[in-house]
Amino acid sequence: MPTVQNSIVVLLSALLAGCVAPFDISSPDAGGSDGDADADADSDADTDTDTDTDSDTDMDTDADTDTDADADSDTDSDADADADTDTDADTDGDTDSDTDADADSDTDADTDADTDTDSDSDTDTVEGCAWRRQLTFDNDDQSTDLLNFPVLITLTDAVFNYNHAWDTGLDIRFFDSDGTTPLAHELEHWDKGGESFFWVKVPRVDGASATDHIWMHYGCSEAATQDAIAVWSNGYKGVWHLTEQTVDEDTAGLHHDSSGTAQPGIQGGNAVADGRVGKAQEFDGDDDCIRVPDTPQFDITGAISFEVWARPSSFADSDVNRYVGGKYDTSGEKAYSIYIRGRSGRFKVSDDGSDHQYVYGPADLTADNWYYIVGQWDGTSSSDSMRIYINGALISDNPSSVPNGINVAEVEFTIGCKFSGTTTNYEFHGRLDEMRISDVSRSADWIAAQYASMTGNFVSFGPELSQ
């Protein structure tokens, strides 16, 4: 004990004399602390597991977390992943639930604001859209792939929350399955709370598949860009939706072509009515006729597909034709047409302007029912090269004879009648909708899928996801 007491005395004396510096009881060396903090910041950037409680609410953390966010929103094919699991992928400006931005990572956040091109690009792509739906195609019954295929998307209040989109529907846009590639679309008809119709050009729908899908985004901050011409660029020479708000017996007004290759049709006494897809035009069977000025786009001399939805109100005698549409003049300038003879749907072409070759279905059409009629010639001399389809099914491939080509007729294209000079005749009585002409011979699978698309049997809707 004396030895200990002596030591204490010596020590106190030394302190009083200033010979020994006081003990440093502060935190470890500041330089070592900065090194650890930098390491934590880097670790946070890679793994996003740091739980630093600094309450920075910066949306973006750093370049690495931005890559994660972009990957999630760009490649996420899981309908739930983006909305349910990765709060870092929020790109609509809401405060992020991350709390890992400390004093050192603020520098990374500032750098990210300057260099984050992927995340900013992704935000621009969806333009701040609040909602999305996965739209899946049922092409299981068709064996061939459908390329650049226009798909009809039908919205009703049973499958779509109209309150989550603009009152006009102009904010709705579509992306391919990767979630980032915009798809060309056209809004044909909008009826908030009722039925609305969009046409979307899908690059590829696999044959024998029921899983191919695209995405629909809505509740967006900006209007979407429509491109009807791009939707109908795959061989279409004329596409008339016939939705215009016309007045019965009025002769003023135009019927627009969505393909951008044909002239608009001139109103001719017909009236707007409920159609198979949105609105249609009704023809009285007397003198109603839409006339489309002649254009070289209609001079189809080889393969052809001519399609229309027709709803006859009455029928002529079994030996009398009522013309649905085409280039077929009574003066002898004949090229191609769809018509109804008695109760039989028919398609004919003329290879020399006077004689004609035709193919037809049975006389079993009934009044006030819609029929999707497609006439087709594949441009070959095969005995089954001319065909007629009704409601997506092949009805006949047994033409009266095989054409050697199609005559170039210097006459107008007509809808709802046959026209000669200044006189209409053989007028159709009923409604017509979705008339299209192509210089392509559409496959049986294409025609069947189009019919399914326009009758609500091709597209199914996934759950609504917030983003």
C-alpha positions as CSV (number, residue, x, y, z in Angstrom):
1,M,0.0,0.0,0.0
2,P,2.8,2.6,0.8
3,T,4.2,1.9,-2.6
4,V,0.8,2.6,-4.2
5,Q,0.3,5.8,-2.2
6,N,3.8,6.9,-3.2
7,S,3.0,6.3,-6.8
8,I,-0.2,8.4,-6.7
9,V,1.7,11.2,-5.0
10,V,4.3,11.1,-7.7
11,L,1.7,11.1,-10.5
12,L,-0.2,14.0,-9.0
13,S,2.9,15.9,-8.7
14,A,3.8,15.3,-12.3
15,L,0.4,16.4,-13.5
16,L,0.6,19.6,-11.5
17,A,4.0,20.1,-13.0
18,G,2.6,19.7,-16.6
19,C,4.8,16.8,-17.5
20,V,2.0,14.4,-18.7
21,A,-0.8,15.3,-21.2
22,P,-4.4,14.6,-20.0
23,F,-6.1,11.3,-21.4
24,D,-8.1,11.9,-24.6
25,I,-11.6,10.4,-23.9
26,S,-13.2,11.6,-27.2
27,S,-14.3,9.4,-30.2
28,P,-11.6,7.7,-32.4
29,D,-9.6,9.6,-34.9
30,A,-11.8,11.7,-37.2
31,G,-9.9,10.6,-40.3
32,G,-10.6,6.9,-39.5
33,S,-14.3,7.7,-39.0
34,D,-14.5,9.4,-42.4
35,G,-13.0,6.3,-44.0
36,D,-15.7,4.1,-42.4
37,A,-18.5,6.5,-43.4
38,D,-17.3,6.4,-47.0
39,A,-17.2,2.7,-46.9
40,D,-20.8,2.6,-45.5
41,A,-21.9,5.0,-48.2
42,D,-20.5,2.7,-50.9
43,S,-22.0,-0.3,-49.3
44,D,-25.4,1.5,-49.2
45,A,-25.0,2.3,-52.9
46,D,-24.6,-1.4,-53.8
47,T,-26.9,-3.1,-51.4
48,D,-29.4,-0.5,-50.2
49,T,-29.4,-2.0,-46.7
50,D,-27.9,0.8,-44.7
51,T,-30.4,2.1,-42.1
52,D,-28.8,5.5,-41.3
53,T,-31.6,7.5,-39.7
54,D,-30.7,10.8,-41.4
55,S,-34.1,11.8,-42.7
56,D,-33.0,13.0,-46.2
57,T,-36.0,12.5,-48.5
58,D,-34.1,12.8,-51.8
59,M,-35.8,10.5,-54.3
60,D,-32.5,9.4,-56.0
61,T,-29.7,8.0,-53.8
62,D,-26.9,7.3,-56.2
63,A,-25.9,5.9,-59.5
64,D,-26.0,2.3,-58.4
65,T,-29.5,2.5,-56.8
66,D,-30.7,4.3,-59.9
67,T,-29.6,1.3,-61.9
68,D,-31.6,-0.9,-59.7
69,A,-34.6,1.3,-60.0
70,D,-34.3,1.5,-63.8
71,A,-33.9,-2.3,-64.0
72,D,-37.0,-2.8,-62.0
73,S,-39.2,-0.5,-64.0
74,D,-37.7,-1.4,-67.4
75,T,-37.6,-5.1,-67.3
76,D,-40.1,-6.1,-64.7
77,S,-42.5,-8.6,-66.3
78,D,-43.9,-9.5,-62.9
79,A,-47.2,-7.6,-62.5
80,D,-46.6,-7.2,-58.7
81,A,-42.9,-6.7,-58.4
82,D,-42.6,-3.0,-59.3
83,A,-45.6,-1.9,-57.2
84,D,-45.2,-4.2,-54.2
85,T,-41.5,-4.7,-53.5
86,D,-39.1,-2.1,-54.6
87,T,-39.9,1.3,-53.1
88,D,-36.6,2.6,-54.6
89,A,-38.2,2.3,-58.1
90,D,-40.7,5.0,-57.4
91,T,-40.3,7.5,-60.3
92,D,-43.3,9.7,-60.0
93,G,-41.9,12.2,-57.5
94,D,-43.3,10.8,-54.2
95,T,-41.0,10.8,-51.2
96,D,-38.9,7.6,-51.1
97,S,-39.1,5.3,-48.1
98,D,-35.2,5.1,-48.2
99,T,-33.5,6.6,-45.2
100,D,-29.9,5.8,-46.1
101,A,-28.8,9.2,-47.3
102,D,-26.2,10.4,-44.8
103,A,-24.0,13.5,-45.0
104,D,-21.5,11.8,-47.3
105,S,-24.1,10.2,-49.6
106,D,-25.6,13.6,-50.2
107,T,-22.7,14.2,-52.6
108,D,-23.7,11.0,-54.5
109,A,-27.3,12.2,-54.6
110,D,-26.3,15.5,-56.2
111,T,-24.1,13.7,-58.7
112,D,-27.0,11.4,-59.5
113,A,-29.3,14.3,-60.2
114,D,-26.8,15.4,-62.8
115,T,-26.0,12.1,-64.4
116,D,-29.0,9.9,-63.9
117,T,-30.1,9.5,-67.5
118,D,-31.6,6.0,-67.2
119,S,-34.0,6.9,-64.4
120,D,-34.9,10.3,-66.0
121,S,-35.6,8.6,-69.3
122,D,-37.8,6.0,-67.6
123,T,-39.8,8.8,-66.0
124,D,-40.2,10.5,-69.3
125,T,-41.4,7.3,-71.0
126,V,-44.3,6.9,-68.6
127,E,-44.7,10.7,-68.1
128,G,-45.7,10.4,-64.5
129,C,-48.5,7.8,-65.1
130,A,-50.1,6.6,-61.8
131,W,-51.6,3.3,-63.0
132,R,-50.9,0.4,-65.3
133,R,-52.5,-2.9,-66.4
134,Q,-51.1,-5.9,-68.1
135,L,-53.0,-6.9,-71.2
136,T,-52.6,-10.5,-72.2
137,F,-53.4,-12.0,-75.6
138,D,-55.1,-15.4,-76.2
139,N,-53.6,-16.5,-79.5
140,D,-53.7,-20.2,-78.5
141,D,-56.0,-21.2,-81.3
142,Q,-53.8,-19.7,-84.1
143,S,-50.6,-21.6,-84.9
144,T,-48.7,-18.8,-86.7
145,D,-47.1,-15.7,-85.3
146,L,-48.9,-12.4,-85.9
147,L,-46.5,-9.6,-86.8
148,N,-47.3,-5.9,-86.6
149,F,-50.8,-6.9,-85.7
150,P,-53.4,-4.2,-84.9
151,V,-55.2,-5.3,-81.7
152,L,-58.5,-3.8,-80.5
153,I,-58.5,-2.8,-76.8
154,T,-62.0,-2.5,-75.5
155,L,-62.6,-0.7,-72.2
156,T,-65.8,-0.9,-70.2
157,D,-66.5,0.1,-66.6
158,A,-66.4,-3.7,-65.8
159,V,-62.7,-3.9,-66.6
160,F,-61.5,-0.3,-66.3
161,N,-61.7,2.4,-63.6
162,Y,-62.6,5.4,-65.7
163,N,-62.0,7.7,-62.7
164,H,-58.2,6.9,-62.9
165,A,-57.9,8.3,-66.4
166,W,-58.5,11.7,-68.0
167,D,-62.1,12.4,-68.9
168,T,-61.0,12.4,-72.5
169,G,-58.9,9.2,-72.3
170,L,-56.0,11.0,-74.1
171,D,-53.6,10.2,-71.3
172,I,-53.7,6.4,-72.0
173,R,-50.7,4.9,-73.7
174,F,-49.3,1.4,-74.4
175,F,-45.9,-0.3,-74.1
176,D,-44.5,-3.6,-75.2
177,S,-43.9,-6.4,-72.8
178,D,-40.6,-4.9,-71.6
179,G,-42.5,-2.0,-70.1
180,T,-40.5,0.7,-71.9
181,T,-41.0,0.4,-75.7
182,P,-43.9,2.6,-76.7
183,L,-46.4,1.1,-79.1
184,A,-48.3,3.1,-81.8
185,H,-52.0,3.4,-81.0
186,E,-55.1,5.1,-82.1
187,L,-58.1,6.1,-80.0
188,E,-61.2,5.4,-82.2
189,H,-64.0,6.1,-79.8
190,W,-64.2,7.3,-76.1
191,D,-67.2,7.0,-73.9
192,K,-66.4,7.5,-70.3
193,G,-68.3,5.0,-68.3
194,G,-69.4,3.2,-71.4
195,E,-67.4,1.4,-74.2
196,S,-64.1,2.9,-75.4
197,F,-61.9,1.5,-78.2
198,F,-58.2,1.8,-78.9
199,W,-56.2,0.2,-81.7
200,V,-52.7,-0.8,-80.8
201,K,-50.0,-2.1,-83.2
202,V,-48.3,-5.1,-81.5
203,P,-44.9,-6.0,-83.0
204,R,-45.4,-9.8,-82.4
205,V,-48.0,-12.1,-80.9
206,D,-46.7,-15.7,-80.9
207,G,-48.7,-18.4,-82.4
208,A,-50.2,-21.0,-80.0
209,S,-49.6,-18.7,-77.1
210,A,-51.8,-17.4,-74.4
211,T,-49.1,-15.5,-72.4
212,D,-47.8,-12.7,-74.7
213,H,-48.7,-9.3,-73.3
214,I,-48.3,-5.6,-73.4
215,W,-48.8,-2.8,-70.8
216,M,-51.4,0.0,-70.6
217,H,-50.5,3.1,-68.6
218,Y,-52.9,5.8,-67.6
219,G,-53.6,8.5,-65.0
220,C,-50.7,10.3,-66.6
221,S,-49.6,13.9,-66.3
222,E,-49.4,14.5,-70.0
223,A,-51.4,13.5,-73.1
224,A,-50.2,10.5,-75.1
225,T,-49.1,10.8,-78.7
226,Q,-51.3,8.9,-81.1
227,D,-50.1,7.6,-84.4
228,A,-52.9,6.1,-86.4
229,I,-50.8,5.9,-89.6
230,A,-48.2,3.7,-87.8
231,V,-50.9,1.4,-86.5
232,W,-52.2,0.7,-90.0
233,S,-48.9,0.7,-91.9
234,N,-48.8,-3.1,-92.5
235,G,-50.1,-3.2,-96.1
236,Y,-53.3,-1.3,-95.5
237,K,-54.4,1.0,-98.3
238,G,-57.5,2.3,-96.7
239,V,-59.0,2.1,-93.2
240,W,-62.4,3.7,-92.5
241,H,-63.7,3.3,-89.0
242,L,-66.9,5.1,-90.1
243,T,-67.4,6.7,-86.6
244,E,-68.2,10.3,-87.9
245,Q,-71.2,12.1,-86.4
246,T,-73.2,12.4,-89.6
247,V,-76.8,13.5,-90.1
248,D,-79.3,11.4,-92.1
249,E,-79.6,12.7,-95.7
250,D,-76.8,15.2,-95.2
251,T,-74.3,15.4,-98.0
252,A,-71.7,17.5,-96.2
253,G,-68.8,16.0,-94.2
254,L,-66.0,13.5,-94.7
255,H,-65.2,10.0,-93.5
256,H,-61.5,9.8,-92.7
257,D,-59.0,7.1,-93.6
258,S,-56.7,6.1,-90.7
259,S,-54.1,4.5,-92.9
260,G,-53.1,7.9,-94.3
261,T,-52.8,6.5,-97.8
262,A,-56.4,7.1,-99.1
263,Q,-58.6,10.1,-99.6
264,P,-61.4,10.7,-97.1
265,G,-64.9,9.5,-98.2
266,I,-67.6,12.1,-99.0
267,Q,-70.7,11.9,-97.0
268,G,-73.7,10.8,-99.0
269,G,-77.0,10.7,-97.1
270,N,-76.0,8.0,-94.6
271,A,-76.4,8.5,-90.8
272,V,-74.3,7.6,-87.7
273,A,-75.5,4.6,-85.7
274,D,-74.3,2.2,-83.1
275,G,-71.6,0.0,-84.7
276,R,-69.8,-3.2,-84.0
277,V,-66.8,-1.2,-82.8
278,G,-67.9,2.2,-81.5
279,K,-70.0,3.9,-84.1
280,A,-71.0,2.9,-87.7
281,Q,-72.8,4.3,-90.7
282,E,-76.4,3.4,-91.6
283,F,-77.5,3.2,-95.2
284,D,-81.2,3.4,-96.2
285,G,-80.9,1.2,-99.3
286,D,-82.3,4.0,-101.4
287,D,-79.7,6.5,-102.4
288,D,-77.1,6.6,-99.5
289,C,-73.5,6.1,-100.6
290,I,-70.0,7.2,-99.4
291,R,-67.7,8.1,-102.3
292,V,-63.9,8.0,-102.0
293,P,-62.0,9.8,-104.8
294,D,-59.9,7.5,-106.9
295,T,-56.2,7.2,-105.9
296,P,-53.3,5.0,-107.1
297,Q,-53.4,3.3,-103.7
298,F,-56.6,1.6,-104.7
299,D,-55.0,0.2,-107.9
300,I,-54.3,-3.3,-106.4
301,T,-53.5,-5.7,-109.2
302,G,-52.2,-8.7,-107.1
303,A,-52.8,-10.1,-103.7
304,I,-55.7,-8.4,-101.9
305,S,-57.7,-8.6,-98.6
306,F,-61.0,-6.7,-98.3
307,E,-62.8,-6.7,-95.0
308,V,-65.8,-5.1,-93.4
309,W,-68.4,-5.5,-90.7
310,A,-71.9,-5.6,-92.2
311,R,-75.3,-5.6,-90.5
312,P,-78.0,-6.0,-93.2
313,S,-81.4,-4.7,-92.4
314,S,-83.1,-6.3,-95.3
315,F,-82.3,-8.4,-98.4
316,A,-83.0,-8.1,-102.1
317,D,-84.2,-11.0,-104.2
318,S,-81.9,-14.0,-104.6
319,D,-80.7,-12.7,-108.0
320,V,-80.1,-9.1,-107.0
321,N,-76.9,-7.7,-105.6
322,R,-76.5,-5.1,-102.9
323,Y,-73.0,-3.6,-102.9
324,V,-71.1,-3.2,-99.6
325,G,-68.1,-1.5,-101.2
326,G,-65.3,-1.5,-103.6
327,K,-64.2,-0.3,-107.0
328,Y,-66.9,-1.6,-109.3
329,D,-68.7,0.7,-111.7
330,T,-71.7,-0.3,-113.7
331,S,-70.1,1.3,-116.8
332,G,-67.7,-1.6,-117.1
333,E,-64.8,-0.2,-115.0
334,K,-64.6,-3.2,-112.6
335,A,-61.9,-4.1,-110.1
336,Y,-63.0,-5.7,-106.8
337,S,-66.0,-5.6,-104.4
338,I,-67.8,-7.2,-101.5
339,Y,-71.5,-7.5,-102.0
340,I,-74.6,-9.5,-100.8
341,R,-76.6,-11.4,-103.3
342,G,-79.9,-12.5,-101.8
343,R,-78.7,-13.6,-98.4
344,S,-75.2,-14.7,-99.5
345,G,-72.0,-12.8,-98.7
346,R,-69.8,-12.6,-101.8
347,F,-66.4,-11.3,-103.0
348,K,-65.4,-10.7,-106.6
349,V,-62.7,-9.3,-108.7
350,S,-62.3,-8.6,-112.4
351,D,-59.1,-9.3,-114.3
352,D,-60.2,-7.6,-117.5
353,G,-62.7,-4.9,-116.4
354,S,-65.7,-6.8,-117.9
355,D,-65.8,-10.4,-116.8
356,H,-65.5,-11.3,-113.1
357,Q,-64.4,-14.1,-110.9
358,Y,-66.2,-14.6,-107.6
359,V,-66.4,-16.7,-104.5
360,Y,-69.4,-16.8,-102.1
361,G,-70.9,-18.3,-99.0
362,P,-74.2,-20.0,-98.3
363,A,-77.4,-17.9,-98.4
364,D,-77.8,-18.0,-94.6
365,L,-77.3,-14.4,-93.5
366,T,-80.1,-13.0,-91.3
367,A,-81.3,-9.4,-90.8
368,D,-80.0,-7.2,-88.0
369,N,-77.0,-9.4,-87.2
370,W,-73.4,-8.3,-87.6
371,Y,-71.1,-10.3,-89.9
372,Y,-67.4,-9.8,-90.3
373,I,-66.8,-10.5,-94.0
374,V,-63.3,-10.8,-95.6
375,G,-62.7,-11.4,-99.3
376,Q,-59.3,-12.4,-100.4
377,W,-57.2,-13.4,-103.3
378,D,-53.6,-14.5,-102.7
379,G,-52.4,-13.4,-106.2
380,T,-51.7,-16.9,-107.5
381,S,-53.3,-19.2,-110.1
382,S,-54.1,-21.9,-107.6
383,S,-57.6,-23.2,-107.7
384,D,-58.2,-22.2,-104.1
385,S,-56.5,-18.8,-104.3
386,M,-59.8,-16.9,-103.9
387,R,-61.5,-17.2,-100.5
388,I,-64.3,-15.7,-98.4
389,Y,-64.3,-15.7,-94.6
390,I,-67.3,-14.9,-92.4
391,N,-66.9,-14.2,-88.7
392,G,-63.3,-15.4,-88.8
393,A,-64.0,-18.8,-90.4
394,L,-63.2,-19.9,-94.0
395,I,-66.5,-20.3,-95.8
396,S,-65.4,-21.0,-99.3
397,D,-62.2,-21.3,-101.4
398,N,-63.9,-22.5,-104.5
399,P,-64.1,-19.5,-106.9
400,S,-66.1,-19.5,-110.1
401,S,-62.8,-19.2,-111.9
402,V,-59.3,-18.1,-111.1
403,P,-58.3,-14.5,-111.9
404,N,-55.2,-13.6,-113.9
405,G,-54.8,-10.3,-112.0
406,I,-57.1,-7.4,-111.1
407,N,-58.1,-4.7,-113.5
408,V,-57.1,-1.1,-112.8
409,A,-60.4,0.6,-112.8
410,E,-60.5,4.4,-113.2
411,V,-63.5,4.9,-110.9
412,E,-64.2,6.0,-107.3
413,F,-64.0,3.6,-104.4
414,T,-67.5,3.4,-102.9
415,I,-69.0,2.4,-99.5
416,G,-72.6,1.3,-99.4
417,C,-73.4,1.3,-103.1
418,K,-72.3,0.7,-106.7
419,F,-71.8,4.0,-108.5
420,S,-71.9,4.9,-112.1
421,G,-71.1,8.5,-113.2
422,T,-73.5,10.5,-111.2
423,T,-75.9,7.7,-110.2
424,T,-76.0,5.3,-107.3
425,N,-77.5,1.9,-107.6
426,Y,-77.6,-1.5,-106.0
427,E,-77.5,0.3,-102.6
428,F,-76.8,-1.6,-99.4
429,H,-79.5,-1.5,-96.7
430,G,-78.1,-1.7,-93.2
431,R,-75.0,-0.7,-91.2
432,L,-71.4,-0.8,-92.1
433,D,-68.3,-0.6,-89.9
434,E,-64.6,-1.0,-90.0
435,M,-64.0,-1.2,-93.7
436,R,-60.3,-2.0,-94.8
437,I,-58.5,-2.7,-98.0
438,S,-55.0,-4.2,-98.1
439,D,-52.6,-5.3,-100.9
440,V,-51.6,-8.2,-98.7
441,S,-53.2,-11.7,-98.6
442,R,-54.0,-12.0,-94.8
443,S,-53.5,-15.5,-93.4
444,A,-56.4,-17.5,-92.0
445,D,-54.9,-17.1,-88.5
446,W,-54.7,-13.3,-88.9
447,I,-58.3,-13.1,-89.9
448,A,-59.4,-15.4,-87.1
449,A,-57.4,-13.3,-84.6
450,Q,-58.9,-10.1,-85.9
451,Y,-62.3,-11.5,-85.4
452,A,-61.5,-12.6,-81.9
453,S,-60.0,-9.1,-81.2
454,M,-63.1,-7.3,-82.3
455,T,-65.5,-9.6,-80.4
456,G,-63.8,-9.4,-77.0
457,N,-62.1,-12.8,-77.1
458,F,-58.5,-11.9,-77.6
459,V,-57.5,-9.6,-74.7
460,S,-57.6,-10.2,-70.9
461,F,-56.9,-7.6,-68.3
462,G,-54.5,-8.1,-65.4
463,P,-55.0,-6.3,-62.0
464,E,-54.7,-2.6,-61.7
465,L,-51.2,-1.7,-60.3
466,S,-50.2,1.7,-58.9
467,Q,-46.7,3.0,-59.8
